[in-house]
Amino acid sequence: MSFNTFGHMFRVTTWGESHGPALGATVDGCPAGVPLTAPMIQQWLDKRRPGQNKMTTQRQEPDAVEILSGVFEDTTTGTPIQLMIRNTDQRSKDYGDIAETFRPGHADITYWQKYGIRDYRGGGRSSARETAARVAASGVAREALRMLAPQVQIKGYMVQMGAKTIDRSRFDWSAIDRNDFWCPDETAAADWADYLDWLRKDDHNSVGAVIEVVARGVPAGLGAPIYGKLDTDLAAAMMSINAVKGVEIGEGMNAATLTGRDNADEIFMGQGGPEYASNHAGGILGGISTGQDVVVRFAVKPTSSILSPRRSIRKDGSETEVITKGRHDPCVGIRAVPVGEAMMACVILDHLLLDRGQTGGQRGQIG
């Protein structure tokens, strides 16, 4: 199985399975001289860690990261950084009943059709547990960004659960870290808590979500036409996250409902350079960052592992019904928030390094 690596200059290869002894990431291309310790990475893994509240899977994993290479005296050396996270709370017996059965909505059937073998214990590489490795790698990216572009700030939050959306008139940045949903609307978060509790305990069901990730302070000029667009790589990065089925930049699909007059972000000359009256473009024009907030949204499908019976087939072609046992997220979108932040950090750093190599940071002057 190939294609386990993403990035151009800042390259991340993830490895390991949901129920294997460990998983992790090999990070290549991080500049030398970046201060880096395990606790710097751990803070982001703690944000994603399972079992922190009743709204997420109750699998209890400390997700303690170990740095095996690429760091000397708490500073990156410029060589590959090997990160490892040991699995400690696997319950592989929960999956014995589906060893010969394909779970509806999962990658079981396509992995089998492609490779003729699959790790049925929690889905192996197709499990959302793989994203822990991405979050660990993003801890490296964030520290490099802190050194090279300290003005960059990245924040993710949930804007929709099922059909329930936030009220943007109540948007509160400070509320995001005060509820279990990373939601900027505390009224919506309270409603979602009641809804998800009912869905989990009484309906034995799950629900999807929409996550928005914003990168502030991104300098103008990142990205390149035609096939090196910043939004191309952001879309690919977000779509690669397990269970993601759609990605938008800026207005996204809603841009089709606007007129050209409404959609064009008017430009003015400010004291510090160009300023924009709006941000329908999501901070990217022609694949190149404008200096505005970079705004990405992605849709996460409902968790397919539910206790409600679903019709399926076995390897021998016979029909059956599947009830998926185990400890699963009733809304996997909750823990997708730090994963979306992670992918944003990795892509922004990658394009910052690409730009330094291509232009040396030179810019066309305005005014």
C-alpha positions as CSV (number, residue, x, y, z in Angstrom):
1,M,0.0,0.0,0.0
2,S,1.6,3.3,-1.1
3,F,0.5,6.9,-0.8
4,N,1.0,7.3,2.9
5,T,2.9,10.6,2.5
6,F,1.7,14.1,1.9
7,G,3.4,17.5,1.5
8,H,6.1,18.8,-0.8
9,M,8.9,20.5,1.3
10,F,7.4,19.6,4.7
11,R,6.6,15.9,4.2
12,V,4.7,13.7,6.5
13,T,4.4,9.9,6.3
14,T,2.0,8.3,8.7
15,W,2.2,4.6,9.7
16,G,0.5,2.1,12.0
17,E,-2.9,0.7,12.5
18,S,-5.8,1.2,15.0
19,H,-5.1,-2.1,16.9
20,G,-1.4,-2.5,16.2
21,P,1.2,-1.9,18.9
22,A,1.8,1.7,17.9
23,L,1.3,4.3,15.2
24,G,3.1,7.5,14.3
25,A,4.6,9.8,11.7
26,T,7.9,10.4,10.0
27,V,8.4,14.1,9.4
28,D,10.9,15.1,6.8
29,G,11.8,18.7,5.8
30,C,11.4,20.5,9.1
31,P,14.0,23.3,9.2
32,A,16.9,22.9,11.6
33,G,16.9,25.1,14.7
34,V,13.2,24.8,15.7
35,P,12.7,24.4,19.5
36,L,10.8,21.1,19.9
37,T,10.0,18.9,22.9
38,A,7.4,16.1,23.4
39,P,5.2,18.4,25.6
40,M,5.0,20.9,22.7
41,I,3.5,18.2,20.5
42,Q,1.5,16.6,23.3
43,Q,-0.8,19.6,23.9
44,W,-2.3,19.1,20.4
45,L,-2.7,15.3,20.9
46,D,-4.5,16.0,24.2
47,K,-7.0,18.1,22.3
48,R,-7.8,15.2,20.0
49,R,-7.5,12.4,22.5
50,P,-10.4,10.0,22.8
51,G,-12.5,9.3,26.0
52,Q,-12.4,12.9,27.3
53,N,-16.2,13.2,27.5
54,K,-19.4,11.1,26.9
55,M,-19.8,12.6,23.5
56,T,-16.8,10.7,22.0
57,T,-15.5,7.2,21.9
58,Q,-14.7,5.8,25.3
59,R,-11.5,4.1,24.2
60,Q,-9.0,5.3,26.8
61,E,-5.7,6.1,25.1
62,P,-3.1,8.5,26.6
63,D,-1.8,9.2,23.1
64,A,1.6,9.9,24.7
65,V,4.0,11.0,21.9
66,E,7.7,9.9,21.8
67,I,10.3,11.6,19.7
68,L,12.7,9.0,18.4
69,S,14.9,11.0,16.1
70,G,15.6,14.4,14.5
71,V,15.9,16.4,17.7
72,F,19.0,17.1,19.7
73,E,19.0,19.2,22.9
74,D,15.4,20.1,22.4
75,T,16.1,21.5,18.9
76,T,15.4,20.1,15.4
77,T,18.5,19.1,13.5
78,G,17.0,19.2,10.0
79,T,17.0,15.4,9.7
80,P,13.8,13.2,9.7
81,I,11.8,13.4,12.9
82,Q,10.3,10.1,14.0
83,L,7.2,10.3,16.2
84,M,5.6,7.3,17.9
85,I,2.3,6.9,19.8
86,R,1.8,3.5,21.5
87,N,-1.7,1.9,21.5
88,T,-2.6,0.8,25.0
89,D,-6.4,0.2,25.0
90,Q,-7.2,-2.0,22.0
91,R,-10.2,-4.4,22.3
92,S,-9.7,-6.4,19.2
93,K,-12.2,-9.0,20.3
94,D,-15.0,-6.5,19.6
95,Y,-14.3,-7.0,15.9
96,G,-14.2,-10.8,15.8
97,D,-17.8,-11.0,14.5
98,I,-17.1,-8.9,11.4
99,A,-13.9,-10.7,10.3
100,E,-15.8,-12.3,7.4
101,T,-18.4,-9.5,7.0
102,F,-18.3,-6.1,5.4
103,R,-19.7,-3.3,7.5
104,P,-21.9,-0.9,5.5
105,G,-20.4,2.6,5.2
106,H,-16.9,1.4,6.0
107,A,-13.8,0.8,3.8
108,D,-13.9,-2.9,4.6
109,I,-15.3,-3.9,1.2
110,T,-13.1,-1.7,-0.9
111,Y,-9.9,-2.6,1.0
112,W,-10.8,-6.3,0.4
113,Q,-11.6,-5.7,-3.3
114,K,-8.3,-3.9,-3.8
115,Y,-5.8,-5.9,-1.7
116,G,-7.5,-9.2,-1.0
117,I,-6.6,-8.7,2.7
118,R,-7.8,-6.3,5.4
119,D,-7.2,-5.6,9.1
120,Y,-10.7,-5.9,10.4
121,R,-9.6,-4.9,14.0
122,G,-11.1,-1.4,14.1
123,G,-10.5,-0.9,10.4
124,G,-6.7,-0.8,10.4
125,R,-5.4,2.1,8.4
126,S,-8.9,3.2,7.5
127,S,-9.6,3.9,11.2
128,A,-9.9,7.5,12.4
129,R,-7.2,6.5,14.9
130,E,-4.7,7.2,12.1
131,T,-5.3,10.9,12.5
132,A,-3.5,10.9,15.8
133,A,-0.3,10.6,13.8
134,R,-1.2,13.7,11.7
135,V,-1.9,15.7,14.8
136,A,1.5,14.7,16.2
137,A,3.1,15.8,13.0
138,S,1.3,19.1,13.1
139,G,2.8,19.8,16.5
140,V,6.2,20.0,14.6
141,A,4.6,22.2,11.9
142,R,3.2,24.6,14.5
143,E,6.5,25.1,16.2
144,A,8.2,25.7,12.8
145,L,5.5,28.3,12.0
146,R,6.0,29.9,15.4
147,M,9.6,30.5,14.5
148,L,9.2,31.4,10.8
149,A,5.7,33.1,10.8
150,P,4.7,33.9,14.4
151,Q,1.7,35.9,13.3
152,V,-0.1,32.8,11.9
153,Q,-2.9,31.6,14.1
154,I,-5.0,28.5,13.3
155,K,-8.4,27.7,14.9
156,G,-11.0,25.1,14.1
157,Y,-14.6,24.8,15.3
158,M,-17.8,23.0,14.5
159,V,-20.5,25.0,12.7
160,Q,-23.1,22.3,12.0
161,M,-24.2,19.0,13.5
162,G,-26.6,17.1,11.3
163,A,-29.3,19.6,10.3
164,K,-28.5,21.9,13.3
165,T,-26.3,24.9,12.5
166,I,-24.8,27.7,14.6
167,D,-26.2,31.2,14.6
168,R,-23.3,33.3,13.3
169,S,-24.7,36.4,15.0
170,R,-23.8,34.7,18.3
171,F,-20.3,33.7,17.1
172,D,-17.9,33.9,20.1
173,W,-14.2,32.9,19.6
174,S,-13.8,32.5,23.4
175,A,-16.6,30.0,23.5
176,I,-14.9,27.4,21.3
177,D,-12.7,26.0,24.1
178,R,-15.6,26.0,26.7
179,N,-17.7,23.2,25.3
180,D,-17.4,19.6,24.1
181,F,-18.1,20.5,20.5
182,W,-15.5,23.2,19.9
183,C,-18.6,25.3,19.0
184,P,-18.5,29.1,18.8
185,D,-22.2,29.4,19.7
186,E,-22.8,28.3,23.3
187,T,-26.6,28.2,22.7
188,A,-26.2,25.8,19.8
189,A,-23.7,23.7,21.8
190,A,-26.2,23.2,24.6
191,D,-28.8,22.0,22.1
192,W,-26.3,19.7,20.4
193,A,-25.5,18.1,23.7
194,D,-29.1,17.1,24.4
195,Y,-29.6,15.9,20.8
196,L,-26.4,13.8,20.7
197,D,-27.2,12.3,24.1
198,W,-30.6,11.1,22.8
199,L,-29.1,9.9,19.5
200,R,-26.4,7.9,21.3
201,K,-28.4,6.3,24.1
202,D,-31.9,6.0,22.8
203,D,-31.7,6.0,19.0
204,H,-28.4,4.0,18.7
205,N,-27.4,6.2,15.9
206,S,-24.8,8.7,14.8
207,V,-24.7,12.0,12.9
208,G,-22.4,14.0,10.6
209,A,-21.0,17.5,11.1
210,V,-19.4,20.4,9.3
211,I,-16.1,21.8,10.6
212,E,-14.6,25.2,9.7
213,V,-10.9,25.9,10.0
214,V,-9.5,29.5,9.9
215,A,-5.8,30.5,9.5
216,R,-5.2,34.1,10.4
217,G,-2.0,36.0,9.7
218,V,-1.1,34.0,6.6
219,P,1.1,36.2,4.5
220,A,0.1,37.1,0.9
221,G,1.9,35.1,-1.8
222,L,1.7,31.5,-0.6
223,G,0.7,29.1,-3.3
224,A,1.4,29.0,-7.0
225,P,-0.5,28.5,-10.3
226,I,-1.6,26.2,-11.9
227,Y,-1.1,22.9,-10.1
228,G,0.6,24.2,-7.0
229,K,-2.4,26.2,-5.7
230,L,-2.7,26.6,-1.9
231,D,-6.4,25.8,-2.1
232,T,-5.7,22.6,-4.1
233,D,-3.4,21.3,-1.4
234,L,-5.8,22.4,1.4
235,A,-8.7,20.7,-0.3
236,A,-6.7,17.5,-0.8
237,A,-5.4,17.6,2.8
238,M,-8.9,18.0,4.3
239,M,-10.4,15.4,2.0
240,S,-7.8,12.9,3.1
241,I,-9.1,12.9,6.6
242,N,-11.1,9.8,7.4
243,A,-14.9,10.2,6.9
244,V,-14.6,13.6,5.1
245,K,-17.0,13.8,2.1
246,G,-16.8,17.4,1.0
247,V,-14.5,20.5,1.2
248,E,-15.2,24.2,0.6
249,I,-12.9,27.2,0.4
250,G,-14.4,30.6,1.3
251,E,-18.0,30.7,0.0
252,G,-17.5,27.2,-1.5
253,M,-20.7,25.8,-3.0
254,N,-22.6,28.9,-2.0
255,A,-20.6,30.9,-4.5
256,A,-22.8,29.4,-7.2
257,T,-25.8,31.3,-5.7
258,L,-24.1,34.7,-5.8
259,T,-23.7,37.2,-8.7
260,G,-20.4,38.5,-9.8
261,R,-21.1,41.8,-8.1
262,D,-21.8,40.1,-4.8
263,N,-18.9,37.7,-4.9
264,A,-16.1,40.0,-5.9
265,D,-14.2,41.1,-2.8
266,E,-13.6,44.9,-3.3
267,I,-10.1,46.1,-2.6
268,F,-9.0,49.3,-0.9
269,M,-5.6,50.7,0.0
270,G,-5.1,50.8,3.7
271,Q,-2.2,52.1,5.8
272,G,-0.5,48.8,5.9
273,G,-1.3,47.7,2.3
274,P,-4.3,46.3,0.4
275,E,-7.5,45.7,2.4
276,Y,-10.7,43.9,1.4
277,A,-14.3,44.7,2.0
278,S,-15.2,41.0,2.3
279,N,-13.7,37.6,2.1
280,H,-15.9,35.5,-0.2
281,A,-12.6,34.0,-1.7
282,G,-11.6,32.5,1.6
283,G,-8.2,34.3,1.6
284,I,-7.1,32.7,-1.7
285,L,-7.2,34.1,-5.3
286,G,-5.8,32.2,-8.2
287,G,-4.4,29.6,-5.8
288,I,-2.4,32.3,-4.0
289,S,-3.0,33.7,-0.5
290,T,-4.3,37.3,-0.3
291,G,-3.2,38.0,3.2
292,Q,-6.8,37.6,4.5
293,D,-8.0,34.8,6.7
294,V,-7.8,31.5,4.9
295,V,-11.1,29.8,5.5
296,V,-11.8,26.1,4.9
297,R,-14.9,24.0,5.7
298,F,-15.3,20.2,5.4
299,A,-18.2,17.8,5.9
300,V,-17.8,14.7,8.0
301,K,-20.2,11.8,7.4
302,P,-22.0,10.0,10.3
303,T,-20.0,7.3,12.0
304,S,-20.9,4.1,10.2
305,S,-20.3,1.9,13.4
306,I,-23.8,1.9,15.0
307,L,-25.8,-0.5,17.1
308,S,-28.8,-0.4,14.7
309,P,-28.8,-3.4,12.3
310,R,-27.8,-2.8,8.7
311,R,-28.0,-5.2,5.8
312,S,-24.7,-6.4,4.2
313,I,-22.9,-9.4,2.8
314,R,-20.0,-11.7,3.8
315,K,-16.9,-12.6,1.8
316,D,-18.7,-15.6,0.5
317,G,-21.4,-13.4,-0.9
318,S,-24.1,-14.5,1.5
319,E,-26.4,-11.9,3.0
320,T,-26.4,-10.9,6.7
321,E,-27.2,-8.1,9.1
322,V,-24.5,-6.2,10.9
323,I,-24.5,-4.5,14.3
324,T,-21.1,-3.0,14.9
325,K,-20.0,-3.4,18.5
326,G,-17.1,-1.5,20.1
327,R,-16.5,2.1,21.3
328,H,-17.3,4.6,18.6
329,D,-18.0,8.3,18.3
330,P,-21.6,9.2,17.9
331,C,-20.4,12.3,16.0
332,V,-16.8,11.8,14.7
333,G,-16.9,15.4,13.7
334,I,-16.1,16.5,17.2
335,R,-12.6,15.0,17.2
336,A,-12.2,16.0,13.5
337,V,-11.7,19.6,14.7
338,P,-8.1,19.3,15.9
339,V,-7.4,17.1,12.9
340,G,-8.6,19.8,10.5
341,E,-6.3,22.3,12.4
342,A,-3.5,19.9,12.0
343,M,-3.8,19.6,8.3
344,M,-4.1,23.4,7.9
345,A,-0.9,23.8,9.9
346,C,1.0,21.3,7.8
347,V,-0.1,22.7,4.5
348,I,0.5,26.4,5.5
349,L,4.1,25.5,6.6
350,D,4.7,23.5,3.5
351,H,3.7,26.4,1.2
352,L,5.7,28.8,3.3
353,L,8.8,26.7,2.7
354,L,7.9,26.3,-1.0
355,D,7.6,30.1,-1.3
356,R,10.9,30.7,0.4
357,G,12.6,28.3,-2.1
358,Q,10.9,29.8,-5.2
359,T,10.8,33.5,-4.5
360,G,13.0,34.0,-1.4
361,G,10.1,35.9,0.1
362,Q,10.3,38.7,-2.4
363,R,6.9,40.4,-3.2
364,G,5.5,42.8,-5.8
365,Q,5.2,46.2,-4.3
366,I,1.8,48.1,-4.1
367,G,1.7,51.8,-3.2
